[in-house]
Amino acid sequence: MRAHISRFAHFNSSKKLKGTRIVSKNLPAWEALKLLAETGDGRLIQAIRDGGHVPAREFTSLLSLCAKAKHWEMALQLLKLQSAEGQSNIYSFNAAVGACEKATRWQLSLTIFASMPEAAVQPDTVSYNTTISSLQKGTKWQLGLSMFSSMSSASIQANTISFNVALGSCMKSTAWQLSLYLLETMPEKDIPPDVVSYNTIISCCDRGQEWTVALQLLESMPKNNIQPDIFTYNASISACAKVGQWRLVSAIWESMFVHSVSPDVISFTSSITACERAAQWQRALVILTDMPKKQILPNVISFNAAITACERGNQSPIALKLFEKMPEMKITPDVISYNATISSCGKGLQWQQALMLFLEMGAKSLRADQFGYNAVFASVTAPELRESFKAAQRDAQEKERGNISVVLCQLCRGVVEVEETWSY
């Protein structure tokens, strides 16, 4: 290639290329062009135009580098240049489709795929797989499944990746029955499923709240010589957590230890959620407390699940302590944190604390929602004040729909003042 672009036999690289500096001042042309492709530097196109003919193989390599670095616009320009020279091939088209897929540009992926026959290039398995994946990421899963179904009629041999991207489309639509059907057809076509196949189907069952099917799939994996990984276990735990099956979650944890799979923050948080749904607030606290001991820091979702577990278990003092613990661990409470704690305080007849937390939400620019209002409303016991809350809510909905939290915060201040007056 250096012979073809002799004008760039030594590319001056003393200038910065989008924050990246080449150490050598006299960089060989091919290395310079590769760096321009990796960094998405617009000088690449001009360098190719000025440098003369670029062999198809090197052209495709540059296009692939742009695709890997998610420089989809430059990848399309390179494909256009290569096509103009009559050098485009299946590899360059696939790289361009892949660049658009990584950038979630499903329309462009589909357009490039459709233009391949016009360039006398026949799509292959990679072309289909990448385009289907792009459609899936672009929430066009129906079109992706349709394209997957057309592979057979187009005499394109599907592989494990083909089925996995199709299964991903099923997950988007929570079509767990279809995902099971696809799994059953894979051995018939001599296509072996892998851990990704199972993970995707279990995740689909999780979204469809089919926890029994998810567990059956998890149990069948070792029998099919497929080792579950952390994603498998997390999806299975999540499926059980949504229906409060905390005992089954404990059994999944035992399986994790048997297979030497270390839990992560998602494993812990989903387990806390299982306890929350089952009103097992003590167990939820044990799991939350164990997280730092396992060198895993809880996040806002972990605390929210634990606070909600205490709220459902009528443990308002503990819920409030957990809420106060969050800033100490450099975790910023969100609307769910406030709502759950306010609700807990309301159940514990701690109306002052509930109102103060509601006011604090407004001060921190957190928009209160209907759940937060209901929690504050429930904490106020005086009938006269309850009527005031109802009137304020109606006024906010009629006059300031987008600013209901401001109206309610103003009312809360008034309630605090009135209640404090009544307390004397």
Rosetta blueprint (number, residue, H / E / L):
1 M L
2 R L
3 A L
4 H L
5 I L
6 S H
7 R H
8 F H
9 A L
10 H E
11 F E
12 N E
13 S L
14 S L
15 K L
16 K L
17 L E
18 K L
19 G L
20 T E
21 R L
22 I L
23 V L
24 S L
25 K L
26 N E
27 L E
28 P E
29 A H
30 W H
31 E H
32 A H
33 L H
34 K H
35 L H
36 L H
37 A H
38 E H
39 T H
40 G L
41 D L
42 G L
43 R H
44 L H
45 I H
46 Q H
47 A H
48 I H
49 R H
50 D H
51 G H
52 G L
53 H L
54 V L
55 P L
56 A H
57 R H
58 E H
59 F H
60 T H
61 S H
62 L H
63 L H
64 S H
65 L H
66 C H
67 A H
68 K H
69 A L
70 K L
71 H L
72 W H
73 E H
74 M H
75 A H
76 L H
77 Q H
78 L H
79 L H
80 K H
81 L H
82 Q H
83 S H
84 A H
85 E L
86 G L
87 Q L
88 S L
89 N L
90 I H
91 Y H
92 S H
93 F H
94 N H
95 A H
96 A H
97 V H
98 G H
99 A H
100 C H
101 E H
102 K H
103 A L
104 T L
105 R L
106 W H
107 Q H
108 L H
109 S H
110 L H
111 T H
112 I H
113 F H
114 A H
115 S H
116 M L
117 P H
118 E H
119 A H
120 A L
121 V L
122 Q L
123 P L
124 D L
125 T H
126 V H
127 S H
128 Y H
129 N H
130 T H
131 T H
132 I H
133 S H
134 S H
135 L H
136 Q H
137 K H
138 G L
139 T L
140 K L
141 W H
142 Q H
143 L H
144 G H
145 L H
146 S H
147 M H
148 F H
149 S H
150 S H
151 M H
152 S H
153 S H
154 A L
155 S L
156 I L
157 Q L
158 A L
159 N L
160 T H
161 I H
162 S H
163 F H
164 N H
165 V H
166 A H
167 L H
168 G H
169 S H
170 C H
171 M H
172 K H
173 S L
174 T L
175 A L
176 W H
177 Q H
178 L H
179 S H
180 L H
181 Y H
182 L H
183 L H
184 E H
185 T H
186 M H
187 P H
188 E H
189 K L
190 D L
191 I L
192 P L
193 P L
194 D L
195 V H
196 V H
197 S H
198 Y H
199 N H
200 T H
201 I H
202 I H
203 S H
204 C H
205 C H
206 D H
207 R H
208 G L
209 Q L
210 E L
211 W H
212 T H
213 V H
214 A H
215 L H
216 Q H
217 L H
218 L H
219 E H
220 S H
221 M L
222 P H
223 K H
224 N H
225 N L
226 I L
227 Q L
228 P L
229 D L
230 I H
231 F H
232 T H
233 Y H
234 N H
235 A H
236 S H
237 I H
238 S H
239 A H
240 C H
241 A H
242 K L
243 V L
244 G L
245 Q L
246 W H
247 R H
248 L H
249 V H
250 S H
251 A H
252 I H
253 W H
254 E H
255 S H
256 M H
257 F H
258 V H
259 H L
260 S L
261 V L
262 S L
263 P L
264 D L
265 V H
266 I H
267 S H
268 F H
269 T H
270 S H
271 S H
272 I H
273 T H
274 A H
275 C H
276 E H
277 R H
278 A L
279 A L
280 Q L
281 W H
282 Q H
283 R H
284 A H
285 L H
286 V H
287 I H
288 L H
289 T H
290 D H
291 M H
292 P H
293 K H
294 K L
295 Q L
296 I L
297 L L
298 P L
299 N L
300 V H
301 I H
302 S H
303 F H
304 N H
305 A H
306 A H
307 I H
308 T H
309 A H
310 C H
311 E H
312 R H
313 G L
314 N L
315 Q L
316 S H
317 P H
318 I H
319 A H
320 L H
321 K H
322 L H
323 F H
324 E H
325 K H
326 M H
327 P H
328 E H
329 M L
330 K L
331 I L
332 T L
333 P L
334 D L
335 V H
336 I H
337 S H
338 Y H
339 N H
340 A H
341 T H
342 I H
343 S H
344 S H
345 C H
346 G H
347 K H
348 G L
349 L L
350 Q L
351 W H
352 Q H
353 Q H
354 A H
355 L H
356 M H
357 L H
358 F H
359 L H
360 E H
361 M H
362 G H
363 A H
364 K L
365 S L
366 L L
367 R L
368 A L
369 D L
370 Q H
371 F H
372 G H
373 Y H
374 N H
375 A H
376 V H
377 F H
378 A H
379 S H
380 V L
381 T L
382 A L
383 P H
384 E H
385 L H
386 R H
387 E H
388 S H
389 F H
390 K H
391 A H
392 A H
393 Q H
394 R H
395 D H
396 A H
397 Q H
398 E H
399 K H
400 E L
401 R H
402 G H
403 N H
404 I H
405 S H
406 V H
407 V H
408 L H
409 C H
410 Q H
411 L H
412 C H
413 R H
414 G H
415 V H
416 V H
417 E H
418 V H
419 E H
420 E H
421 T H
422 W H
423 S L
424 Y L
